[in-house]
């Protein structure tokens, strides 16, 4: 990485995670032996990141243990500042940060080494570089409209007639080149407005993996997809990091001897119905409280 500083936005309200999202902030949702946030930090470290900054708002107190154990710097937002305002808040509190990498904690983008090198080369030559990825024409992601040189022109709503490229949630921005703003704002409004900033978009040239855990249905679907695809890069990363230690292939279960029971509770459970089980202890509950999602 061309900069060792990394920002992970963590202040969202978790509305896309259903009722449990009101109790557990999305970055702290479990992924096998860890949380999404911890795994994203580990992945960023493997790419050269060293200093990590997060913003918090929704259930901010529940991040304290992770902040301490992972050595994160926290910026608490009393009022939600939005996807743009959080960067201005970061710059206000850490004015010496010039460039920063963006890692979305609720998704994983795994590129081939050559593409990471090409991305870093662009980062060395351009102030702002976002990673765009092709998506299914019917996917409900906003689309990036690019010119012939892959500069961002505008962002539009999902449209089957538009080029099927979306922002991955990963990139690098030069904070020193953006105009200061206060209060709540959007990322493409106050940080990287393509009408005011030259924003380069890098699109992977080789095969890549993009795993989205930001919506409840995709979270559940991707848990099983990981276990079904031991040849995937994400499976390999989890295995090498020692974060996939309790998989029972015979029963296709996790931390359970019962078929298709995925136990992320951290304790032994008696449930036998297939599904994913979480523990609300520490999230508004003082005792083990097992819920199925």
C-alpha atoms as one frame of an Amber mdcrd trajectory, in Angstrom:
protein
   0.000   0.000   0.000   1.175   3.519  -0.739  -0.079   4.685   2.658  -0.203
   2.799   5.950  -3.329   4.613   7.191  -6.687   2.910   6.833 -10.241   4.064
   7.577 -13.071   1.614   8.222 -16.526   3.237   8.418 -18.443   1.655  11.318
 -21.152   4.165  12.252 -24.064   2.788  10.218 -27.398   1.987  11.846 -27.481
  -1.659  10.746 -30.979  -1.348   9.289 -30.282  -3.876   6.544 -29.485  -6.585
   9.086 -33.009  -6.997  10.417 -34.036  -6.824  14.092 -30.670  -8.170  15.305
 -28.989  -5.231  13.558 -30.571  -3.021  16.209 -28.563  -4.891  18.852 -25.304
  -5.837  17.104 -23.495  -3.236  14.956 -22.813  -4.690  11.543 -18.975  -4.605
  11.788 -19.199  -6.721  14.954 -21.297  -9.473  13.401 -19.390 -12.755  13.650
 -17.727 -14.513  10.766 -16.711 -17.908  12.131 -14.032 -17.350  14.817 -13.913
 -13.584  14.517 -15.875 -10.446  13.683 -16.154  -8.786  10.297 -14.207  -5.833
  11.673 -11.324  -7.898  13.027 -11.016  -9.860   9.805 -10.986  -6.711   7.711
  -8.202  -5.305   9.897  -6.223  -8.538   9.501  -6.723  -8.458   5.750  -5.669
  -4.814   5.497  -2.573  -5.588   7.578  -1.663  -8.363   5.138  -1.629  -5.676
   2.433   0.586  -3.319   4.431  -1.815  -1.165   6.463  -0.630  -0.261   9.969
  -2.786   2.513  11.418  -6.536   2.023  11.679  -9.290   4.554  12.273 -12.988
   3.841  12.721 -16.015   6.032  13.292 -18.782   4.883  15.635 -22.311   6.021
  16.422 -24.838   3.191  16.590 -24.185   1.201  19.788 -20.751   2.831  20.018
 -20.043   1.355  23.457 -20.055  -2.190  22.044 -16.882  -1.451  20.057 -14.706
  -0.839  23.139 -13.264  -4.352  23.369 -12.416  -4.487  19.659 -10.894  -1.012
  19.720  -8.575  -2.026  22.549  -7.630  -5.476  21.242  -7.056  -4.313  17.656
  -5.385  -1.011  18.524  -7.884   1.132  16.637  -8.349   4.889  16.842 -12.016
   5.787  17.351 -13.963   8.856  16.292 -17.371   8.868  17.952 -20.144  10.705
  16.143 -22.781  12.091  18.493 -24.889  12.784  15.435 -24.527  10.561  12.413
 -22.336  12.381   9.891 -22.990  10.201   6.882 -20.631   8.590   4.399 -18.988
  11.943   3.608 -19.080  13.776   6.912 -17.110  10.988   8.597 -14.061  11.785
   6.442 -14.215  15.476   7.326 -14.495  14.481  10.988 -11.423  12.272  10.544
  -9.468  15.109   8.935 -10.536  17.529  11.669  -9.224  15.218  14.388  -6.166
  13.947  12.537  -5.030  16.855  10.326  -1.652  15.255   9.621  -3.211  12.387
   7.664  -2.830  13.158   3.979  -3.844   9.990   2.151  -5.936   7.177   3.533
  -7.115   3.786   2.353 -10.803   2.928   2.632 -11.805  -0.583   3.655 -15.494
  -1.378   3.972 -15.847  -3.637   7.037 -18.984  -5.438   5.834 -17.536  -6.772
   2.573 -14.350  -8.400   1.338 -12.638  -7.671  -1.950  -9.887 -10.134  -2.793
  -7.803  -9.337  -5.851  -4.965 -11.183  -7.515  -1.545  -9.849  -6.572  -1.055
  -8.279  -9.995  -4.223  -6.242  -9.641  -3.224  -5.015  -6.200   0.073  -3.853
  -7.710  -1.736  -2.100 -10.558  -4.072  -0.427  -8.057  -1.134   0.737  -5.944
   0.618   2.079  -9.031  -2.449   4.223  -9.773  -2.494   5.379  -6.155   1.070
   6.612  -6.560   0.054   8.732  -9.535  -3.465   9.972  -8.708  -4.945  11.668
  -5.649  -8.140   9.633  -5.608  -8.521   6.052  -6.788 -11.623   3.954  -6.175
 -11.979   0.289  -7.016 -14.954  -0.380  -9.235 -16.162  -3.894  -9.898 -18.473
  -5.367 -12.526 -21.846  -6.424 -11.126 -24.866  -8.297 -12.400 -27.110  -6.063
 -14.523 -30.013  -6.700 -12.157 -28.021  -6.106  -8.951 -29.364  -3.342  -6.715
 -26.078  -1.476  -6.511 -25.572   2.123  -7.598 -23.643   2.379 -10.852 -20.488
   4.272 -11.738 -20.556   6.112 -15.043 -16.992   6.444 -16.373 -15.409   8.208
 -19.301 -13.052   6.522 -21.736 -10.076   7.061 -19.393 -11.893   5.541 -16.404
 -12.491   8.805 -14.605 -15.715   8.957 -12.635 -18.384  11.078 -14.348 -21.416
  10.447 -12.154 -23.148   7.944  -9.891 -26.601   6.743 -10.870 -29.237   4.464
  -9.393 -29.402   0.810 -10.470 -30.248   0.762 -14.145 -30.070  -2.221 -16.460
 -29.287   0.108 -19.361 -26.240   1.557 -17.581 -22.764  -0.018 -17.484 -22.811
  -2.651 -14.757 -19.923  -1.296 -12.674 -20.347  -0.393  -9.010 -18.157   1.049
  -6.275 -16.701  -1.767  -4.183 -16.293   0.290  -0.985 -12.497   0.151  -1.290
 -10.080   2.797  -2.488  -7.616   5.551  -1.619  -8.291   9.260  -1.217  -6.060
  12.260  -0.658  -7.656  14.067   2.281  -5.429  17.101   1.855  -7.024  17.876
  -1.501 -10.686  17.928  -0.460 -12.541  21.065   0.599 -13.502  21.195   4.256
 -17.123  20.638   5.161 -19.077  20.213   8.394 -22.144  18.270   9.372 -23.796
  15.355   7.643 -23.012  14.732   3.988 -22.629  11.999   1.406 -19.322  10.602
   0.156 -19.917  11.595  -3.463 -21.268  14.939  -2.313 -18.593  16.418  -0.057
 -15.558  14.151  -0.484 -15.345  12.880  -4.055 -17.849  14.887  -6.076 -16.920
  13.948  -9.674 -17.999  17.424 -10.819 -15.232  18.935  -8.669 -12.643  16.184
  -8.245 -10.752  13.983 -10.678 -11.557  10.493  -9.432  -9.779   7.602 -11.097
 -11.563   4.248 -11.036  -9.577   1.025 -11.121 -11.359  -2.061 -12.450  -9.668
  -5.412 -11.797  -8.186  -7.012 -14.889  -8.075 -10.520 -13.422 -10.495 -12.716
 -11.520 -11.510 -11.326  -8.146 -13.767 -12.241  -5.246 -16.271  -9.843  -3.737
 -18.164 -11.017  -0.666 -20.969  -8.758   0.560 -22.111  -9.264   4.168 -23.938
  -5.943   4.415 -27.492  -7.258   4.026 -28.966  -9.998   6.213 -29.861 -12.315
   3.331 -26.422 -12.009   1.719 -24.752 -12.464   5.119 -26.539 -15.781   5.630
 -26.052 -16.911   2.050 -22.336 -16.133   2.056 -21.684 -18.012   5.306 -22.735
 -21.223   3.580 -21.026 -20.245   0.307 -17.687 -19.952   2.113 -18.008 -23.456
   3.539 -19.086 -24.792   0.144 -16.048 -23.276  -1.594 -12.820 -24.332   0.145
 -10.869 -23.283  -2.958 -11.980 -19.655  -2.622  -9.522 -16.960  -1.571 -11.666
 -15.958   1.369 -11.782 -19.537   2.673  -7.985 -19.735   2.327  -7.526 -16.400
   4.104  -9.749 -17.485   7.001  -7.980 -20.835   7.236  -4.504 -19.314   7.199
  -5.537 -16.748   9.820  -6.756 -19.534  12.115 -10.316 -18.197  11.995 -12.032
 -21.290  10.618 -11.132 -23.843  13.261 -14.477 -25.454  14.148 -15.851 -26.485
  10.748 -17.328 -29.982  10.739 -17.370 -31.064   7.061 -19.183 -34.328   7.827
 -22.226 -32.456   9.154 -21.604 -29.253   7.180 -21.841 -27.464  10.518 -19.776
 -25.070  12.585 -19.061 -25.524  16.283 -21.863 -28.106  16.365 -22.380 -31.800
  15.672 -25.828 -31.168  14.241 -26.266 -30.972  10.486 -26.096 -27.453   8.993
 -26.087 -25.777  12.413 -23.746 -22.786  12.240 -22.959 -21.844  15.827 -21.358
 -18.413  16.136 -22.431 -17.985  19.760 -19.091 -18.838  21.330 -20.743 -21.346
  23.664 -22.088 -24.865  23.339 -25.716 -24.925  22.193 -28.391 -27.623  22.116
 -30.242 -26.355  19.040 -30.596 -28.897  16.229 -32.566 -26.912  13.662 -30.355
 -25.880  10.712 -29.476 -22.203  10.731 -27.040 -19.593  11.977 -27.014 -18.887
  15.715 -25.644 -15.731  17.354 -25.172 -14.678  20.972 -26.525 -11.359  22.258
 -24.345 -11.371  25.376 -22.579  -8.038  25.500 -25.120  -6.528  23.147 -27.785
  -5.462  25.597 -27.752  -8.805  27.395 -25.634  -9.749  30.414 -26.038 -13.496
  29.952 -25.744 -15.859  27.020 -28.806 -15.266  24.839 -28.852 -17.418  21.729
 -30.848 -16.272  18.696 -31.330 -17.841  15.284 -31.226 -15.590  12.259
